[in-house]
Amino acid sequence: MSWKTCAPFCTPFCTQHIVALIATAAILTGPTVASAARQPLTPPATTPAAPKAPPVATPSLPESEPVPQRAAPNEADTGRRVSDVIEPAAKKILDRAESVAMDLRTIDLVTENRVKTWDDAKPSAGALTEPCRVVLGFSFRDTMSMPKLRMEPTQGGQPYALVVFDGRQGLLLELPTKRYWTSTTDWSALGSAFLGSLPRWIVENRIRGLSREAAASGASARMGDVVAARVLGTEVVDGVECDIVVSAIVTDKINDDPSNKQSLVDGTESVRLLETTAFARTDGLPRRINLVAELPGQGHLGDEDRTTYYRSVKVNAPLVPDTFAIKVPEGFTSGAAAAKATPAAKATPAVSTPPAATTPSSK
């Protein structure tokens, strides 16, 4: 699958490739993580304390930052600059966030995504996905185990669907039509229309941190590297005080030609991304992430400016016992059975295709 097929919410570590990402990380980090780090999670120690507050500033919102000047990408460029520096204050904030992500047992939050496209140095209004509640439950501290999952996407302000994965099988409920689908072999396909609402930053940085731990004992991983970072100041986002950190991230260029079997170029081509993140001082995790290519039109982002919002975040909070239960409500009918009942469906597989993604609303 090419990166182009995942628009509009494909990211450098594409949210719709979360399953593949975890599997790839397991291969890249080798047996060290699978054996030594695959241990049941124990109650974590207290959340790392927030660093001493940096000088208060009023940073520009990501949406209002000037557009970088276009330039022809240098294919021999490694993405790194002589002037790159990760400032100590920024490193403390980034390290804390990664540590919290690595030790997560549960995360319960509401996500939204906004995608803008730059055209002649002017941004479009942007498409905003509607709020989606996401709950993840991690049983192991490793890079290869899929977390338990619950997603509750909305449409027009109303509940639209429910996607659940209990560690072995998946369930999709389409609420307006009262239809359901189940799957064990390819459960992720059930919720493919809504995977853009997963908390990409948390999953990626959890994998990045655990992969780095494995690398310390001889394994390796090709993940994006933060090569420069600085603190812009503080801001209140979603009702909590946040440290605003801008980071430069360098990652290998992805080959988006589906006819080419090589998905990663040999490392000679890199993409430099700018990520401006609001990290909550309460729990260390993001509340807003803005991601753009340093050079518009270059790399996976192209001319897009993407902002993700995390709201109502609950870290390691107790969950209702049946949060991840696979239960079909009374009155729901099988989408697969409905497909079988139609003559045209006789030549199709027994399991029907889940509903397609809804069109994001514009605001």
C-alpha positions in Angstrom: 0.0 0.0 0.0 1.4 3.4 -0.9 1.3 6.4 1.4 -1.0 8.2 -1.1 -3.8 5.7 -0.4 -4.0 6.8 3.2 -5.0 10.4 2.6 -6.1 12.6 4.2 -4.6 11.5 7.6 -1.5 9.6 6.6 1.4 10.6 8.8 5.2 9.9 8.7 4.4 6.9 10.9 0.9 6.5 9.4 -2.0 6.0 11.8 -3.6 3.6 9.4 -0.5 1.5 9.6 -0.5 1.2 13.4 -0.7 -2.6 13.2 2.1 -2.8 10.6 4.1 -0.3 12.6 4.1 -2.5 15.7 4.9 -5.6 13.7 7.7 -3.8 11.9 9.1 -2.4 15.2 9.2 -6.0 16.6 11.3 -7.1 13.6 13.6 -4.1 13.8 14.3 -4.4 17.5 14.9 -8.1 17.3 14.5 -10.7 20.0 15.7 -8.5 22.8 12.3 -6.7 23.2 10.3 -9.8 22.6 12.0 -11.8 25.3 13.4 -9.4 27.9 10.8 -6.5 27.7 7.7 -8.6 27.2 6.6 -8.6 30.8 3.1 -7.8 32.2 2.8 -4.2 33.2 2.9 -3.5 36.9 1.4 -0.4 38.6 3.7 2.4 37.5 5.5 4.7 39.9 4.2 8.2 40.1 4.2 10.2 36.9 7.5 11.9 36.4 7.4 15.4 37.8 7.0 18.3 35.3 10.3 20.2 34.8 10.7 23.6 36.3 8.6 26.1 34.3 10.5 27.8 31.5 10.2 31.5 31.0 6.6 32.3 30.1 6.1 33.4 26.5 3.2 33.8 24.2 4.0 31.5 21.2 2.3 31.8 17.9 -0.3 29.1 17.4 0.8 26.5 14.9 -2.0 27.6 12.6 -0.6 31.1 12.3 3.1 30.3 11.8 4.6 31.7 8.6 5.0 29.3 5.7 8.6 28.1 5.1 10.0 29.2 1.8 9.8 26.6 -0.9 13.0 25.1 -2.1 14.0 22.2 -4.3 14.7 19.3 -2.0 18.3 18.0 -1.9 18.1 14.3 -2.3 21.5 13.9 -0.8 20.5 15.8 2.3 20.5 13.8 5.5 18.0 16.2 7.1 20.5 17.3 9.8 21.9 20.8 10.2 25.1 21.9 11.8 23.1 24.3 14.0 20.8 21.5 15.3 20.6 21.6 19.1 18.2 19.9 21.5 18.0 22.4 24.4 18.1 20.9 27.9 14.7 22.3 28.9 13.1 20.8 25.8 14.8 17.5 26.3 13.4 17.2 29.8 9.9 17.7 28.5 10.3 15.3 25.6 11.9 12.7 27.8 9.1 12.9 30.3 6.4 12.5 27.6 8.2 9.5 26.1 8.6 7.9 29.6 4.9 8.3 30.4 4.0 6.8 27.0 6.3 3.8 27.5 4.8 3.0 30.9 1.2 3.4 30.0 -1.3 0.8 31.2 -4.4 2.6 29.9 -5.2 5.9 28.1 -8.7 7.3 27.6 -9.0 10.4 25.5 -11.0 12.2 22.8 -9.1 12.9 19.5 -9.7 15.3 16.6 -7.6 16.0 13.5 -7.4 19.1 11.3 -5.7 19.0 7.9 -5.0 22.2 6.0 -3.4 22.5 2.6 -1.2 25.4 1.7 -1.9 27.0 -1.7 0.1 30.0 -2.8 1.2 30.6 0.8 -2.4 30.6 2.0 -3.9 27.8 4.1 -7.3 26.2 3.4 -9.9 26.3 6.1 -9.0 22.7 6.8 -11.0 19.5 7.3 -11.7 18.6 10.9 -12.5 15.0 11.9 -15.3 14.9 14.4 -14.5 13.9 18.0 -13.7 10.2 18.6 -13.3 8.7 22.1 -10.4 6.3 22.1 -9.4 3.9 24.9 -6.2 1.8 24.7 -5.2 -0.9 27.2 -1.6 -2.2 27.3 -0.9 -5.6 28.8 2.8 -5.8 28.0 5.7 -3.3 27.9 7.0 -4.2 24.4 6.8 -3.1 20.8 5.1 -6.1 19.4 1.8 -6.5 21.4 -1.3 -4.9 20.1 -3.1 -2.9 22.8 -6.7 -3.6 23.6 -8.8 -1.0 21.8 -12.1 0.8 22.0 -13.1 3.6 19.6 -16.4 5.6 19.6 -16.5 7.9 16.5 -19.2 10.5 16.1 -21.0 12.0 13.2 -23.0 15.2 13.4 -22.4 15.3 17.1 -24.0 11.9 17.6 -22.5 8.4 18.2 -21.9 6.8 14.9 -20.0 3.5 15.5 -18.2 1.4 18.0 -15.0 -0.5 17.3 -13.6 -2.9 19.9 -10.6 -5.2 20.0 -10.3 -7.4 23.1 -6.8 -8.8 22.4 -8.1 -11.7 20.2 -11.0 -10.6 18.1 -12.7 -7.4 16.9 -16.2 -6.0 16.7 -17.7 -3.2 14.7 -21.1 -1.8 15.4 -22.7 0.6 12.9 -25.2 2.4 15.1 -27.5 4.1 12.6 -28.2 0.9 10.7 -27.9 -1.5 13.7 -25.5 -3.8 11.8 -22.4 -5.5 13.2 -19.2 -7.2 11.9 -16.8 -9.4 13.7 -13.3 -10.6 12.8 -10.5 -12.6 14.3 -8.0 -12.9 11.4 -8.0 -9.3 10.2 -9.8 -7.4 13.0 -8.0 -4.1 12.1 -9.9 -3.9 8.8 -13.1 -3.5 10.7 -12.1 -0.1 12.0 -10.0 1.0 9.1 -12.4 3.9 8.4 -11.7 5.3 11.8 -8.0 4.6 12.4 -7.1 8.2 11.7 -8.5 9.0 15.1 -6.0 6.8 17.0 -3.6 8.8 19.2 -0.7 8.4 16.7 1.8 10.4 18.8 1.4 8.3 21.9 1.7 5.0 20.0 4.7 6.1 17.9 6.6 7.6 20.9 5.9 4.5 23.0 7.4 2.3 20.3 10.3 4.8 19.7 11.2 4.8 23.4 11.0 1.0 23.8 13.0 0.5 20.6 15.7 2.8 22.0 15.8 0.7 25.1 16.3 -2.4 23.0 19.0 -0.7 20.9 21.0 -0.1 24.1 21.4 -3.8 24.4 22.4 -4.4 20.8 19.2 -4.2 18.8 18.4 -1.4 16.4 15.4 0.4 15.0 14.9 2.8 12.1 12.5 5.3 13.6 12.3 9.1 13.2 14.9 11.0 15.2 14.4 14.3 17.0 17.5 16.3 16.0 16.6 19.7 17.4 14.1 21.1 19.9 13.4 24.2 21.9 10.8 25.5 24.3 8.6 28.3 23.0 6.8 29.0 26.3 3.6 28.0 28.0 0.0 28.0 27.0 -3.4 26.7 28.3 -4.8 24.0 26.0 -7.9 22.0 26.9 -8.0 23.7 30.3 -4.5 22.6 31.4 -1.2 24.5 31.4 1.1 23.2 28.7 4.8 23.6 27.7 5.1 24.4 24.0 8.0 22.6 22.3 9.0 22.8 18.7 11.0 19.9 17.4 12.8 19.0 14.1 12.3 15.4 13.3 14.3 13.6 10.6 13.0 10.3 9.1 13.8 8.1 6.1 11.9 9.0 3.0 9.2 6.5 2.3 8.9 5.2 -1.3 5.3 5.9 -2.3 5.5 3.9 -5.5 3.4 0.8 -5.0 5.2 -1.0 -7.8 8.4 -0.8 -5.9 8.9 -3.6 -3.4 11.3 -1.5 -1.3 9.3 0.6 1.1 12.2 2.3 2.7 14.9 4.0 0.7 18.5 3.1 1.7 18.9 6.0 4.0 20.4 8.5 1.5 17.1 10.4 1.3 15.6 12.0 4.4 12.6 14.2 5.2 12.7 16.9 7.8 9.5 17.6 9.7 8.6 20.3 12.2 6.4 19.3 15.1 5.0 21.9 17.5 3.5 20.2 20.6 1.7 21.4 23.7 2.7 19.0 26.5 0.4 19.1 29.6 2.3 19.8 32.8 -0.1 17.5 34.7 0.7 14.2 33.0 3.4 15.1 30.4 1.4 14.0 27.4 0.4 16.1 24.4 -2.9 18.1 24.1 -2.1 19.5 20.6 0.4 18.4 18.0 1.0 20.3 14.8 3.1 18.6 12.1 4.4 20.1 8.8 7.1 19.4 6.4 10.0 21.9 6.6 9.7 22.4 2.9 6.1 22.3 1.7 5.6 19.7 -0.9 8.5 17.5 0.3 8.0 14.1 1.8 4.9 12.3 3.1 3.1 15.5 4.2 3.3 17.2 0.9 1.5 20.6 1.2 -0.4 19.6 4.2 -0.4 21.1 7.7 -1.8 18.7 10.3 -3.0 19.4 13.8 -4.2 16.8 16.2 -6.0 17.6 19.5 -6.2 15.3 22.5 -9.0 16.2 24.9 -10.3 14.9 28.2 -7.2 12.8 28.7 -7.2 10.2 31.5 -3.9 8.4 32.1 -3.9 5.0 33.8 -7.4 5.6 35.2 -9.6 2.6 36.2 -11.8 1.4 33.3 -15.3 0.0 33.3 -14.9 -3.9 33.4 -16.5 -4.4 30.0 -14.7 -1.6 28.2 -13.1 -4.1 25.7 -15.9 -6.7 25.8 -17.1 -8.1 22.5 -20.9 -7.9 22.9 -23.5 -7.4 20.2 -26.5 -5.4 21.5 -30.0 -6.8 21.1 -31.6 -5.8 17.8 -28.4 -5.7 15.7 -28.1 -7.9 12.6 -24.9 -9.3 11.0 -23.6 -7.2 8.1 -22.1 -10.4 6.7 -25.4 -12.2 6.9 -27.1 -9.3 5.2 -24.6 -9.5 2.3 -25.2 -13.2 1.9 -29.0 -12.6 1.6 -28.6 -10.6 -1.6 -28.1 -12.4 -5.0 -25.2 -10.1 -5.9 -23.3 -11.1 -2.8 -23.2 -14.8 -3.6 -19.9 -14.5 -5.4 -18.4 -12.3 -2.6 -16.5 -13.5 0.5 -18.7 -14.4 3.5 -17.5 -11.4 5.5 -18.7 -8.2 4.0 -16.7 -5.0 3.8 -17.2 -2.6 6.7 -18.6 0.8 5.9 -16.3 3.3 4.2 -14.8 6.3 6.0 -17.1 9.2 6.5 -16.2 12.5 4.8 -14.7 14.9 7.4 -16.7 18.0 7.9 -15.3 21.4 7.2 -15.1 24.2 9.8 
